[in-house]
């Protein structure tokens, strides 16, 4: 985690954050057509930003569920391909965290693939988790992002892993998780003491599963009878006129 959060200040009525993860580039199941559509939307939309949620690369090994012999491209080609894909929006990518697929190389060879790729593309690399702060005019929004780990096949089970991030970092308006390839949204309301007013106020907290760009057909997920899910990512709109997060899929 970066001790100093990524901080973005914008003077606008609204801004967007698109958390993109689980692309699994290298796999034949990577939905590049869908990904390119998101890149085009970000390129054409003012005050839109991307945060990369990990598992950008598939990194298949002989011990993994996906086979290296069934990959569409090797790691070097995948890195070059991703560089070309994000080129139109590179300056709009505010940061990146690692996923369990990239950790395979960290475990076996001590190489942090995403750190190398981010350095090449001048993208802030946060390793395992990241705090992101947006100031849209005078309104502040705080996000906490982690790829997450573990199983869970129901929507509730998957979203629970994102909700548990509140025990890692306190005070975020929205918690972002990846890994499970689902798009889902949950929210809580909490009460807190407001030092400025001396009153007890309430705050809304949102939990977001950030989807994937990994197609289901003929994948290891299908072979394991895991539930299918649609590809894509959430779009998070932050208002600059009142404290309001709107999340759409």
RABEL-V139461 format. One record per residue. N is the residue number from 1. PHI is phi in degrees with one decimal (999 if undefined). Layout:
((N:PHI) (N:PHI))
This chain:
((1:999) (2:-73.4) (3:-61.1) (4:-92.1) (5:-68.6) (6:-68.2) (7:-124.0) (8:-123.0) (9:-117.7) (10:-135.3) (11:-104.2) (12:-156.8) (13:-71.3) (14:-160.0) (15:-148.1) (16:-127.4) (17:-122.6) (18:-114.7) (19:-83.7) (20:-111.9) (21:-153.4) (22:51.6) (23:-76.7) (24:54.2) (25:-63.8) (26:118.6) (27:-76.1) (28:-67.4) (29:-92.1) (30:-67.1) (31:-88.0) (32:-69.8) (33:-61.0) (34:-65.7) (35:-61.1) (36:-62.7) (37:-64.0) (38:-66.5) (39:-58.8) (40:-65.2) (41:-62.5) (42:-63.4) (43:-59.7) (44:-94.7) (45:-111.2) (46:-67.8) (47:58.2) (48:-113.8) (49:-134.8) (50:-120.5) (51:-122.2) (52:-91.0) (53:-98.4) (54:94.2) (55:52.4) (56:-67.5) (57:-113.3) (58:-75.8) (59:51.1) (60:-71.6) (61:-127.6) (62:-70.9) (63:-99.4) (64:-87.3) (65:-62.8) (66:-86.9) (67:-91.3) (68:-64.8) (69:-80.8) (70:-110.8) (71:-72.9) (72:-78.6) (73:-153.5) (74:-76.0) (75:-64.3) (76:-61.0) (77:-65.4) (78:-63.3) (79:-63.2) (80:-65.6) (81:-64.0) (82:-64.7) (83:-59.4) (84:-68.3) (85:-63.7) (86:-87.5) (87:-52.6) (88:-66.9) (89:-125.0) (90:-54.0) (91:-72.7) (92:-95.6) (93:-87.9) (94:-88.8) (95:176.4) (96:-155.3) (97:-117.3) (98:-89.0) (99:-120.9) (100:-66.8) (101:-69.9) (102:-68.3) (103:-66.8) (104:-58.6) (105:-71.5) (106:-63.2) (107:-73.2) (108:-86.1) (109:-133.7) (110:72.3) (111:-103.2) (112:-93.6) (113:-60.2) (114:-70.6) (115:-61.6) (116:-62.7) (117:-65.7) (118:-64.7) (119:-62.5) (120:-61.6) (121:-101.6) (122:56.4) (123:-112.9) (124:-64.2) (125:-106.1) (126:-107.1) (127:66.5) (128:-95.0) (129:-154.3) (130:-153.9) (131:-102.4) (132:-123.8) (133:-118.4) (134:-112.3) (135:-110.1) (136:-98.0) (137:56.8) (138:-97.4) (139:-103.8) (140:-102.5) (141:-128.6) (142:-116.5) (143:-118.3) (144:-124.2) (145:-117.8) (146:-148.4) (147:-66.1) (148:71.1) (149:-140.0) (150:94.7) (151:-91.6) (152:121.6) (153:-108.2) (154:-95.9) (155:-58.1) (156:-63.1) (157:-63.2) (158:-68.7) (159:-70.2) (160:-58.0) (161:-66.4) (162:-72.2) (163:-61.9) (164:-69.9) (165:-64.0) (166:-64.4) (167:-81.9) (168:-93.2) (169:-136.0) (170:-100.0) (171:105.7) (172:-74.6) (173:-82.2) (174:-148.7) (175:-109.7) (176:-112.7) (177:-131.0) (178:-122.3) (179:82.1) (180:-94.8) (181:69.4) (182:-104.3) (183:-108.1) (184:-154.0) (185:-137.8) (186:-139.0) (187:-149.4) (188:-129.8) (189:-121.0) (190:-123.9) (191:-104.7) (192:-149.3) (193:-85.8) (194:-91.1) (195:-65.0) (196:-70.7) (197:-105.3) (198:73.5) (199:-117.2) (200:-94.0) (201:-116.1) (202:-112.4) (203:-140.8) (204:-89.9) (205:-119.7) (206:-115.1) (207:-122.0) (208:-128.7) (209:-85.5) (210:-97.6) (211:71.8) (212:-160.4) (213:-123.0) (214:-118.0) (215:-69.8) (216:-80.4) (217:-58.9) (218:59.0) (219:-104.2) (220:-65.8) (221:-64.8) (222:-66.9) (223:-61.4) (224:-91.0) (225:59.2) (226:-77.9) (227:-63.7) (228:-72.8) (229:-147.9) (230:-75.4) (231:-79.1) (232:130.6) (233:-139.4) (234:-75.0) (235:-116.7) (236:-107.3) (237:-103.3) (238:-109.6) (239:-82.7) (240:-102.2) (241:-107.2) (242:-154.6) (243:-71.9) (244:-156.7) (245:-104.6) (246:-124.3) (247:-119.8) (248:-128.4) (249:-118.6))
